């Protein structure tokens, strides 16, 4: 399975709801991720541009895309971003393959 990092920024109303009634959102989203064949590996609150960071395994990009669309459709997030993660070994293999690609930049 592939690894993904999901980052989300709560809308103001979602923060107001959390302040009134704090909830463990990791426990809310875990069964949804599992329904798509994935696994929630870690879940964090964060400072900065995004309020939540989750690391998950999922079987494919379509499953993660469906999850992201479902979250976006809920209206609680003002922004979200999903990033595919690669292991160091996968990154090194990508670099090795890139070295054999024969690509030349314009004018090169």
Backbone bond lengths (Angstrom), bond angles and torsions (degrees), N, CA, C in turn:
res aa  C-N    CA-C-N  psi(-1)  N-CA   C-N-CA  omega(-1)  CA-C   N-CA-C  phi
1 X - - - 1.455 - - 1.516 109.31 -
2 X 1.311 115.11 151.51 1.458 121.52 179.34 1.529 110.42 -88.25
3 X 1.334 115.15 157.45 1.464 122.10 177.16 1.518 109.97 -103.43
4 X 1.317 115.63 144.74 1.449 122.12 -179.83 1.526 109.74 -138.00
5 X 1.339 115.58 146.06 1.453 121.66 170.98 1.520 107.00 -110.37
6 X 1.312 116.16 123.95 1.460 122.01 177.91 1.519 107.62 -110.31
7 X 1.328 116.74 127.07 1.462 121.87 178.21 1.523 108.06 -121.38
8 X 1.321 115.96 140.04 1.459 119.60 -178.79 1.524 110.51 -143.68
9 X 1.325 114.49 147.27 1.462 122.11 175.05 1.530 107.58 -115.17
10 X 1.324 116.03 123.06 1.459 120.87 -179.38 1.529 111.19 -68.07
11 X 1.315 115.90 143.51 1.463 121.95 168.82 1.534 107.42 -71.88
12 X 1.317 116.65 158.61 1.473 120.64 -177.60 1.528 111.99 -56.54
13 X 1.323 117.45 -42.12 1.460 120.47 -179.32 1.532 111.36 -64.08
14 X 1.313 117.46 -35.33 1.464 120.40 177.78 1.527 110.51 -65.13
15 X 1.348 116.47 -40.06 1.470 118.95 176.25 1.526 110.31 -64.63
16 X 1.320 117.07 -40.84 1.466 119.95 179.19 1.530 110.35 -61.04
17 X 1.314 116.46 -40.55 1.463 120.76 177.71 1.526 110.83 -64.55
18 X 1.315 117.00 -42.70 1.468 120.78 179.18 1.531 111.28 -64.68
19 X 1.316 117.01 -37.00 1.473 120.38 178.21 1.526 110.33 -65.85
20 X 1.334 116.26 -42.98 1.469 120.17 179.05 1.524 112.10 -67.84
21 X 1.328 116.24 -36.34 1.461 121.14 -174.66 1.529 109.22 -146.70
22 X 1.345 117.52 80.08 1.463 119.78 -178.10 1.535 111.77 -56.74
23 X 1.335 114.88 135.04 1.461 121.39 -179.49 1.520 109.75 -132.69
24 X 1.310 115.96 147.05 1.452 121.42 173.89 1.528 107.01 -81.64
25 X 1.332 116.66 96.94 1.466 120.64 -175.91 1.528 111.68 -68.52
26 X 1.323 117.97 -24.61 1.463 119.25 176.44 1.522 110.00 -59.77
27 X 1.316 116.78 -42.00 1.462 120.22 179.52 1.523 111.62 -70.93
28 X 1.319 117.43 -23.40 1.460 120.74 177.04 1.529 111.62 -76.61
29 X 1.332 117.02 -38.47 1.468 119.99 -175.69 1.531 113.37 -89.47
30 X 1.324 117.48 -20.93 1.473 120.32 -178.03 1.536 112.33 -53.17
31 X 1.348 119.53 -50.72 1.472 118.28 -178.41 1.531 113.12 -65.57
32 X 1.312 117.15 -27.65 1.469 120.22 178.32 1.525 109.55 -69.91
33 X 1.336 116.13 -44.73 1.466 120.26 176.95 1.524 109.73 -60.52
34 X 1.317 116.80 -42.86 1.462 121.04 179.78 1.528 111.56 -64.86
35 X 1.340 117.19 -33.98 1.465 120.61 178.06 1.528 111.54 -64.24
36 X 1.317 116.60 -26.50 1.465 121.60 176.95 1.534 111.41 -89.68
37 X 1.325 117.44 8.02 1.458 121.37 178.44 1.511 114.28 86.61
38 X 1.337 116.77 12.30 1.455 120.80 -176.96 1.514 113.47 -105.41
39 X 1.322 113.89 -173.51 1.468 121.23 179.99 1.523 108.64 -145.09
40 X 1.323 116.83 128.36 1.460 121.82 175.19 1.523 107.87 -79.57
41 X 1.341 116.58 117.59 1.462 121.08 -178.41 1.518 112.45 -91.57
42 X 1.339 116.93 -38.54 1.463 120.57 177.98 1.521 109.17 -158.08
43 X 1.322 114.77 156.81 1.463 121.89 -176.30 1.525 107.02 -146.60
44 X 1.318 116.76 128.40 1.468 121.44 -176.78 1.518 110.93 -134.90
45 X 1.317 116.12 148.06 1.458 121.52 162.74 1.517 106.33 -90.06
46 X 1.323 116.85 149.13 1.461 119.92 -173.40 1.524 110.78 -141.58
47 X 1.324 115.69 156.28 1.457 122.89 170.00 1.513 107.95 -89.63
48 X 1.322 117.68 153.77 1.454 119.83 173.57 1.512 112.78 111.33
49 X 1.314 114.61 -152.16 1.463 121.80 -174.86 1.530 112.48 -62.48
50 X 1.327 116.93 -35.66 1.463 121.42 -179.84 1.517 109.68 -116.36
51 X 1.330 115.28 143.98 1.463 121.73 -176.87 1.516 113.29 -92.99
52 X 1.335 116.60 -24.30 1.454 122.52 -176.18 1.522 108.81 -132.67
53 X 1.326 115.99 138.39 1.462 122.24 173.64 1.528 106.81 -130.21
54 X 1.327 115.74 126.68 1.460 120.89 177.17 1.526 108.95 -125.26
55 X 1.314 116.11 139.32 1.459 121.84 173.58 1.525 105.77 -111.47
56 X 1.338 115.63 128.69 1.460 119.47 -177.81 1.517 111.60 -141.61
57 X 1.310 115.07 157.17 1.453 122.87 170.05 1.520 106.47 -100.45
58 X 1.319 116.05 144.47 1.456 119.77 175.89 1.523 108.50 -150.35
59 X 1.336 116.31 155.15 1.453 119.32 -175.79 1.530 114.71 -70.68
60 X 1.337 117.45 -26.94 1.463 118.82 -176.16 1.529 110.95 -167.39
61 X 1.326 115.43 168.46 1.464 121.81 -178.98 1.526 112.58 -63.72
62 X 1.324 117.32 -34.84 1.466 120.30 -179.25 1.525 110.46 -63.81
63 X 1.321 117.65 -41.74 1.461 120.99 178.50 1.526 111.34 -61.91
64 X 1.325 116.54 -43.85 1.465 120.60 -179.82 1.525 110.52 -68.94
65 X 1.314 116.58 -38.16 1.458 120.30 176.82 1.528 110.57 -62.47
66 X 1.323 117.49 -43.09 1.469 120.86 178.04 1.523 110.83 -61.30
67 X 1.317 116.62 -41.09 1.461 120.76 177.52 1.529 110.54 -62.62
68 X 1.325 117.08 -46.26 1.467 121.35 -179.59 1.527 110.87 -62.70
69 X 1.323 117.39 -39.64 1.466 121.10 178.42 1.528 110.05 -65.61
70 X 1.324 116.80 -41.62 1.468 120.13 178.15 1.525 111.34 -61.26
71 X 1.345 116.35 -43.32 1.472 120.21 178.38 1.532 110.20 -64.34
72 X 1.320 116.98 -45.45 1.472 120.59 179.61 1.526 110.81 -60.41
73 X 1.326 116.23 -39.90 1.457 120.47 -179.06 1.513 113.87 -67.38
74 X 1.324 117.12 -19.05 1.459 120.94 178.95 1.518 113.93 -71.84
75 X 1.329 116.19 -22.40 1.461 120.25 176.11 1.521 116.62 83.51
76 X 1.323 119.25 -1.46 1.463 121.00 -177.43 1.524 112.74 -83.12
77 X 1.319 117.70 -12.98 1.459 121.36 -176.95 1.532 110.43 -109.12
78 X 1.334 115.50 136.43 1.467 118.43 174.21 1.522 111.19 -90.91
79 X 1.331 116.97 -17.60 1.464 121.68 177.09 1.515 108.27 -158.90
80 X 1.333 115.48 150.75 1.458 120.33 174.42 1.511 108.70 -153.80
81 X 1.322 114.68 157.32 1.463 120.98 -177.88 1.521 108.01 -149.50
82 X 1.324 115.81 137.28 1.459 121.35 176.92 1.518 108.36 -118.92
83 X 1.320 116.72 132.21 1.463 122.75 -178.94 1.520 109.09 -124.44
84 X 1.333 116.32 128.60 1.462 120.52 173.89 1.528 107.48 -74.95
85 X 1.320 117.12 133.03 1.460 122.23 179.74 1.521 109.83 -107.00
86 X 1.327 115.84 142.89 1.463 121.35 176.67 1.521 108.58 -119.81
87 X 1.312 115.42 147.29 1.459 119.59 173.54 1.528 108.17 -69.95
88 X 1.322 116.59 165.41 1.465 120.75 176.16 1.525 109.67 -57.83
89 X 1.326 116.55 -41.97 1.459 120.22 -179.94 1.532 111.28 -61.00
90 X 1.320 116.94 -42.76 1.472 120.11 178.21 1.527 111.17 -64.73
91 X 1.318 116.81 -40.33 1.463 120.56 177.62 1.517 111.80 -62.11
92 X 1.339 116.16 -43.22 1.467 120.04 178.55 1.526 111.05 -63.99
93 X 1.323 117.58 -40.43 1.459 120.71 178.03 1.528 110.42 -64.57
94 X 1.322 117.13 -38.93 1.469 120.37 176.87 1.525 110.26 -61.74
95 X 1.335 117.52 -40.66 1.470 120.72 178.12 1.524 111.24 -64.96
96 X 1.346 115.97 -41.41 1.475 119.20 178.12 1.530 110.53 -61.86
97 X 1.315 116.48 -44.46 1.470 119.59 179.42 1.525 111.04 -65.40
98 X 1.327 117.12 -38.80 1.464 120.64 178.82 1.519 110.74 -61.45
99 X 1.336 117.06 -34.85 1.464 120.17 -179.04 1.530 111.55 -66.93
100 X 1.313 117.26 -20.44 1.470 121.58 179.87 1.527 112.71 -99.46
101 X 1.319 117.54 0.84 1.464 120.70 -173.45 1.525 113.44 -70.57
102 X 1.323 117.88 -28.72 1.456 120.32 -178.93 1.525 114.17 77.28
103 X 1.307 116.91 14.54 1.473 120.31 -179.68 1.519 110.36 -68.41
104 X 1.331 115.68 138.17 1.453 122.20 173.98 1.528 108.32 -125.89
105 X 1.328 117.20 130.73 1.450 118.93 179.36 1.519 110.79 -69.10
106 X 1.329 118.25 161.66 1.452 120.54 177.19 1.533 110.24 -53.15
107 X 1.307 116.04 132.48 1.453 120.95 -179.41 1.521 113.16 80.49
108 X 1.353 117.18 0.89 1.463 120.12 -174.38 1.481 115.25 -101.01
